[in-house]
């Protein structure tokens, strides 16, 4: 092992610290000396690259931001008094409010409209998951009267909600759409809606049962779009593979999601009204997935890179030019954006920030090494 002097240290104490910290010939810290773990935070990445941290009560998979409106209000799920509840922030991600539940101990939301109405699911007093809608700014949670699992619930600016409900007779999943402010339920059939725009066009996924060339039964999912108010359905196709999945829709009917390409997933965007699916590619790896889209067609999501990390991405208008969101974000050392969940029309992006932190034992080892340097310096000074 090559011993490298650091801190311009003279004599033996410089060599001792180098050995104590486990510096290798390449200058990096040995994993045994600086083992690291990670911490997650939910943030807004503003168009100028500045980061706003969301007060989501901690940093693990239970604390996730999913939806953002044009004033920067964010919704998701977080931990309040030991239970996972839906939260809403104020404009630009400031503050956090627990929206409670429908009587159970769990709730979450994935969408918010521009008046601050929130749509999601909650465990109700009967012990089952129900869809809900709130009033403006998250005030008042109203049961939609749908029993269903935890899935994606979308809402538009008139308060039309789309989501999934379970059929208690045959346990099948069925999509639904409501009228304005969550009034009335219309069955959309065996579909899984993901989002809705202000004309009521719905984007989502449906289940296909088919046979392969050998006569074997196969099942797969395909992305779809509907006409206004959820009427009709058009299969969006794929990028050449078998499977596709829609994640979000904007006001012109552009849909973002992912499709299989040569055994891997690639993010896609369509033209208006779901026409012509375009491959967005990846950053530098094999896979990517789109999670959100705004009205100019900027798409955000995640790309799985060759370096073994997930990287958040953003595109320009109409999906042009995928770039690593980390390249424009003002990040501290040791932090990176692993996923982008949504984007509003101001270009604010909600994302997951990963920070690496040293293990306590590693910090102790470093301090011990520094202490040893001090001791040796004093000793050398006394003998001079």
C-alpha positions as CSV (number, residue, x, y, z in Angstrom):
1,X,0.0,0.0,0.0
2,X,1.3,3.4,-0.9
3,X,1.3,5.8,2.1
4,X,0.2,9.3,1.2
5,X,0.9,12.3,3.4
6,X,-2.1,14.6,4.0
7,X,-2.7,18.0,5.7
8,X,0.9,18.8,4.9
9,X,1.8,16.8,8.0
10,X,5.5,16.4,8.9
11,X,7.1,13.3,10.2
12,X,5.6,10.2,11.7
13,X,2.2,11.6,12.7
14,X,1.3,12.3,9.0
15,X,2.0,8.7,8.2
16,X,0.0,7.4,11.2
17,X,-3.1,9.4,10.2
18,X,-2.8,8.2,6.6
19,X,-2.8,4.6,7.9
20,X,-5.6,5.3,10.4
21,X,-7.9,6.7,7.7
22,X,-7.1,3.8,5.4
23,X,-6.1,5.9,2.4
24,X,-5.4,3.8,-0.6
25,X,-2.9,4.3,-3.4
26,X,-5.6,6.0,-5.5
27,X,-6.3,8.6,-2.8
28,X,-9.8,7.3,-1.9
29,X,-11.1,6.2,1.5
30,X,-11.2,2.5,2.1
31,X,-14.7,1.2,2.6
32,X,-13.8,-0.3,6.0
33,X,-12.9,3.2,7.2
34,X,-15.7,5.2,5.7
35,X,-18.7,2.9,5.3
36,X,-21.7,5.1,4.4
37,X,-25.5,4.9,4.6
38,X,-28.0,7.1,3.0
39,X,-30.8,9.4,3.9
40,X,-33.8,10.4,1.7
41,X,-35.5,13.8,1.6
42,X,-38.3,15.1,-0.6
43,X,-37.5,18.4,-2.3
44,X,-38.7,20.9,-4.9
45,X,-36.1,21.7,-7.6
46,X,-36.9,25.2,-8.8
47,X,-36.2,26.3,-12.4
48,X,-33.1,28.2,-11.2
49,X,-31.7,25.0,-9.6
50,X,-32.4,26.1,-6.0
51,X,-33.6,23.3,-3.7
52,X,-36.5,23.6,-1.3
53,X,-36.7,20.9,1.3
54,X,-40.2,19.6,2.2
55,X,-41.0,19.0,5.8
56,X,-42.1,15.4,5.3
57,X,-41.2,14.2,8.8
58,X,-38.2,12.0,8.1
59,X,-36.4,10.2,5.3
60,X,-37.5,6.8,4.3
61,X,-39.9,5.2,1.8
62,X,-42.9,6.1,3.8
63,X,-42.3,9.8,3.2
64,X,-42.9,10.5,-0.5
65,X,-44.1,13.5,-2.5
66,X,-46.2,12.6,-5.5
67,X,-48.1,15.6,-6.9
68,X,-47.5,19.3,-7.3
69,X,-49.8,22.1,-8.6
70,X,-49.0,25.4,-10.3
71,X,-48.6,27.3,-7.0
72,X,-46.1,24.7,-5.7
73,X,-48.5,23.0,-3.3
74,X,-47.3,19.4,-2.9
75,X,-49.1,16.2,-1.7
76,X,-47.9,12.8,-0.8
77,X,-47.7,10.7,2.3
78,X,-45.7,11.1,5.6
79,X,-45.6,9.9,9.2
80,X,-47.7,11.7,11.7
81,X,-47.9,10.4,15.3
82,X,-46.7,7.0,14.2
83,X,-49.2,6.6,11.3
84,X,-48.8,7.2,7.6
85,X,-51.1,10.0,6.5
86,X,-51.6,12.2,3.4
87,X,-50.0,15.6,3.6
88,X,-50.3,18.9,1.8
89,X,-47.9,21.8,1.8
90,X,-48.5,25.5,1.3
91,X,-47.4,27.3,-1.9
92,X,-43.8,26.6,-3.0
93,X,-43.6,23.6,-0.6
94,X,-43.7,25.7,2.6
95,X,-45.1,24.1,5.7
96,X,-46.9,20.7,5.9
97,X,-50.4,19.8,7.1
98,X,-51.7,16.4,8.1
99,X,-55.0,15.8,6.2
100,X,-56.0,12.9,8.4
101,X,-58.0,9.9,7.2
102,X,-61.5,8.6,6.7
103,X,-61.5,7.0,10.1
104,X,-58.7,4.4,9.7
105,X,-55.0,4.7,10.3
106,X,-53.6,5.2,6.8
107,X,-54.1,7.6,3.9
108,X,-52.1,8.8,0.9
109,X,-52.6,11.1,-2.1
110,X,-50.9,11.3,-5.5
111,X,-52.6,14.3,-7.1
112,X,-53.7,17.9,-6.4
113,X,-55.4,20.5,-8.7
114,X,-54.8,24.2,-8.9
115,X,-57.3,25.1,-6.2
116,X,-55.6,22.7,-3.8
117,X,-58.2,19.9,-4.0
118,X,-56.6,16.6,-3.2
119,X,-57.5,13.1,-4.4
120,X,-56.3,9.8,-2.9
121,X,-57.1,6.8,-0.9
122,X,-57.6,6.2,2.9
123,X,-58.5,3.4,5.2
124,X,-62.0,4.1,6.3
125,X,-63.8,3.3,9.5
126,X,-65.0,-0.1,8.0
127,X,-61.3,-1.1,7.6
128,X,-61.3,-1.0,3.8
129,X,-59.6,1.5,1.5
130,X,-61.8,4.2,0.0
131,X,-61.2,7.0,-2.5
132,X,-61.5,10.5,-1.2
133,X,-61.5,14.1,-2.4
134,X,-60.9,17.3,-0.3
135,X,-62.0,20.8,-0.7
136,X,-59.7,23.6,-1.7
137,X,-56.3,23.7,0.0
138,X,-57.0,20.2,1.4
139,X,-59.8,21.2,3.7
140,X,-62.3,18.5,4.5
141,X,-62.0,14.9,3.3
142,X,-65.0,13.4,1.6
143,X,-65.5,9.7,1.0
144,X,-66.1,9.0,-2.7
145,X,-68.0,5.8,-1.8
146,X,-65.6,3.5,-3.7
147,X,-64.0,0.5,-2.1
148,X,-60.6,-0.1,-3.7
149,X,-57.0,-0.8,-3.3
150,X,-54.2,1.8,-3.0
151,X,-53.4,3.0,-6.5
152,X,-53.2,6.1,-8.5
153,X,-55.9,8.7,-8.2
154,X,-55.9,11.7,-10.5
155,X,-57.9,15.0,-10.3
156,X,-58.4,17.9,-12.7
157,X,-59.3,21.5,-12.0
158,X,-63.0,20.9,-11.9
159,X,-62.6,18.2,-9.3
160,X,-63.2,15.2,-11.5
161,X,-61.5,12.3,-10.0
162,X,-60.3,9.1,-11.6
163,X,-59.1,6.0,-9.8
164,X,-59.6,2.3,-9.2
165,X,-62.2,0.4,-7.3
166,X,-62.6,-3.3,-6.6
167,X,-65.6,-5.4,-7.5
168,X,-66.6,-7.1,-4.3
169,X,-68.3,-9.9,-6.3
170,X,-65.4,-11.2,-8.4
171,X,-62.6,-9.1,-6.8
172,X,-61.7,-7.6,-10.2
173,X,-60.3,-4.1,-10.5
174,X,-62.3,-1.4,-12.3
175,X,-61.6,2.1,-13.2
176,X,-64.0,5.0,-12.4
177,X,-64.4,8.7,-13.2
178,X,-66.5,11.2,-11.2
179,X,-68.3,14.4,-12.1
180,X,-67.1,17.8,-10.9
181,X,-66.0,17.9,-7.2
182,X,-66.2,14.1,-6.9
183,X,-69.9,13.9,-7.5
184,X,-71.3,10.7,-9.1
185,X,-69.4,7.6,-10.2
186,X,-69.1,6.3,-13.8
187,X,-67.6,2.8,-14.3
188,X,-64.7,2.8,-16.8
189,X,-64.4,-1.0,-17.0
190,X,-61.3,-3.1,-16.3
191,X,-58.8,-0.2,-16.4
192,X,-56.3,1.5,-14.1
193,X,-56.5,5.2,-14.6
194,X,-53.4,7.3,-13.8
195,X,-54.3,10.8,-14.7
196,X,-57.0,13.2,-16.1
197,X,-56.9,16.5,-17.8
198,X,-59.4,19.4,-17.7
199,X,-61.4,18.1,-20.7
200,X,-61.8,14.8,-18.9
201,X,-59.4,12.8,-21.1
202,X,-58.1,9.9,-19.0
203,X,-54.7,8.2,-19.4
204,X,-54.0,4.8,-17.8
205,X,-53.4,1.2,-18.3
206,X,-55.5,-1.9,-19.1
207,X,-54.9,-5.6,-18.9
208,X,-54.5,-7.6,-22.1
209,X,-55.0,-11.4,-22.2
210,X,-53.5,-12.9,-25.4
211,X,-51.7,-16.0,-26.8
212,X,-48.1,-16.1,-28.0
213,X,-46.9,-17.8,-31.2
214,X,-46.8,-21.1,-29.4
215,X,-50.4,-20.9,-28.1
216,X,-49.4,-20.1,-24.6
217,X,-51.6,-17.7,-22.6
218,X,-49.8,-14.4,-21.8
219,X,-50.9,-11.4,-19.8
220,X,-49.5,-7.9,-20.2
221,X,-50.4,-4.2,-19.7
222,X,-50.9,-1.5,-22.3
223,X,-51.3,2.3,-22.0
224,X,-54.5,4.0,-23.2
225,X,-56.1,7.3,-23.5
226,X,-59.8,8.2,-23.6
227,X,-61.9,11.0,-25.1
228,X,-63.4,13.8,-23.0
229,X,-65.1,12.7,-19.8
230,X,-63.6,9.3,-20.0
231,X,-65.6,8.2,-23.1
232,X,-64.0,5.6,-25.5
233,X,-60.5,4.2,-25.3
234,X,-57.5,4.2,-27.7
235,X,-54.6,1.9,-27.2
236,X,-51.4,4.0,-27.3
237,X,-49.3,1.1,-28.6
238,X,-45.6,0.6,-27.7
239,X,-42.1,1.5,-28.7
240,X,-41.7,-1.9,-30.4
241,X,-42.0,-4.2,-27.4
242,X,-45.1,-5.8,-25.9
243,X,-45.8,-3.7,-22.9
244,X,-46.5,0.0,-22.2
245,X,-47.7,2.0,-19.2
246,X,-49.0,5.5,-19.0
247,X,-48.1,7.7,-16.0
248,X,-49.4,11.2,-16.7
249,X,-51.4,13.4,-19.1
250,X,-51.4,17.1,-19.9
251,X,-54.0,19.5,-21.2
252,X,-53.3,18.8,-24.9
253,X,-53.6,15.1,-24.3
254,X,-49.9,14.4,-24.4
255,X,-49.2,11.3,-22.4
256,X,-46.0,10.3,-20.6
257,X,-45.0,6.8,-19.4
258,X,-42.7,4.0,-20.4
259,X,-42.7,1.1,-22.9
260,X,-40.6,-2.0,-23.4
261,X,-37.8,-1.8,-25.9
262,X,-35.6,-4.9,-26.5
263,X,-36.4,-6.1,-23.1
264,X,-35.8,-2.8,-21.3
265,X,-38.1,0.1,-20.4
266,X,-37.8,3.5,-22.1
267,X,-39.6,6.6,-21.2
268,X,-42.0,8.0,-23.8
269,X,-44.1,11.0,-24.7
270,X,-47.0,11.1,-27.2
271,X,-48.2,13.9,-29.3
272,X,-51.6,15.7,-28.6
273,X,-54.5,13.3,-27.9
274,X,-52.1,10.4,-27.5
275,X,-50.9,10.4,-31.1
276,X,-47.5,9.0,-32.1
277,X,-45.4,7.6,-29.2
278,X,-41.8,8.9,-29.1
279,X,-38.9,7.2,-27.3
280,X,-37.2,9.6,-24.9
281,X,-34.2,7.3,-24.5
282,X,-32.0,7.1,-21.4
283,X,-29.3,9.2,-19.7
284,X,-26.4,6.6,-20.1
285,X,-27.9,3.3,-19.2
286,X,-30.5,0.9,-20.5
287,X,-33.8,1.9,-18.8
288,X,-35.9,5.0,-18.0
289,X,-39.4,5.7,-16.9
290,X,-41.4,8.9,-17.1
291,X,-43.5,10.0,-14.1
292,X,-44.8,13.4,-14.8
293,X,-45.5,15.9,-17.6
294,X,-46.5,19.6,-17.7
295,X,-48.5,21.5,-20.3
296,X,-45.5,22.5,-22.4
297,X,-44.6,18.8,-22.6
298,X,-41.6,18.8,-20.2
299,X,-41.3,15.3,-18.9
300,X,-39.6,14.1,-15.6
301,X,-38.8,10.7,-14.3
302,X,-35.9,8.3,-13.5
303,X,-33.1,6.8,-15.6
304,X,-31.2,3.7,-14.4
305,X,-27.6,4.5,-15.1
306,X,-24.5,2.4,-15.8
307,X,-22.9,3.7,-12.6
308,X,-25.5,1.7,-10.6
309,X,-27.4,4.7,-9.4
310,X,-30.9,6.0,-10.3
311,X,-30.8,9.5,-11.7
312,X,-33.7,12.0,-12.0
313,X,-34.2,13.4,-15.4
314,X,-36.0,16.3,-17.0
315,X,-36.6,17.2,-20.7
316,X,-37.3,20.3,-22.6
317,X,-40.7,21.1,-24.1
318,X,-42.4,18.2,-26.0
319,X,-39.9,15.8,-24.5
320,X,-36.9,17.1,-26.4
321,X,-33.5,16.6,-24.9
322,X,-33.3,14.4,-21.8
323,X,-30.8,15.7,-19.2
324,X,-29.8,14.7,-15.7
325,X,-31.7,16.9,-13.2
326,X,-28.6,16.8,-11.0
327,X,-26.7,18.8,-13.6
328,X,-28.9,21.9,-13.0
329,X,-29.7,21.5,-9.3
330,X,-27.8,23.3,-6.6
331,X,-26.7,20.3,-4.6
332,X,-24.4,19.9,-1.6
333,X,-21.5,17.5,-1.8
334,X,-22.6,13.8,-1.3
335,X,-26.1,14.4,-2.5
336,X,-27.9,13.4,-5.7
337,X,-31.5,13.4,-7.1
338,X,-32.6,9.8,-7.6
339,X,-36.1,10.2,-9.0
340,X,-38.4,13.0,-10.2
341,X,-42.1,12.4,-9.5
342,X,-43.8,15.4,-10.9
343,X,-43.5,18.8,-12.6
344,X,-45.8,21.9,-12.7
345,X,-46.3,24.5,-15.3
346,X,-43.8,26.8,-13.6
347,X,-41.1,24.2,-14.1
348,X,-40.9,23.2,-10.4
349,X,-40.0,19.5,-10.0
350,X,-40.7,17.3,-7.0
351,X,-37.9,14.8,-6.5
352,X,-36.2,12.4,-4.1
353,X,-32.8,13.6,-2.8
354,X,-30.4,11.0,-1.5
355,X,-27.6,12.1,0.9
356,X,-24.7,9.9,1.9
357,X,-23.7,10.1,5.5
358,X,-20.8,8.4,7.3
359,X,-21.5,5.6,9.7
360,X,-21.0,6.6,13.4
361,X,-18.1,4.2,13.7
362,X,-16.4,5.8,10.7
363,X,-16.7,9.3,12.3
364,X,-15.2,7.9,15.5
365,X,-12.3,6.5,13.6
366,X,-11.7,9.7,11.8
367,X,-11.8,11.7,15.0
368,X,-9.5,9.2,16.7
369,X,-7.0,9.7,13.8
370,X,-7.2,13.5,14.2
371,X,-6.7,13.1,17.9
372,X,-3.6,11.0,17.3
373,X,-2.2,13.7,15.0
374,X,-2.7,16.3,17.7
375,X,-1.0,14.1,20.3
376,X,2.0,13.5,18.0
377,X,2.2,17.2,17.2
378,X,2.3,18.1,20.8
379,X,4.9,15.4,21.5
380,X,7.1,16.6,18.7
381,X,6.7,20.1,19.8
382,X,7.7,19.3,23.4
383,X,10.8,17.4,22.2
384,X,12.0,20.2,19.8
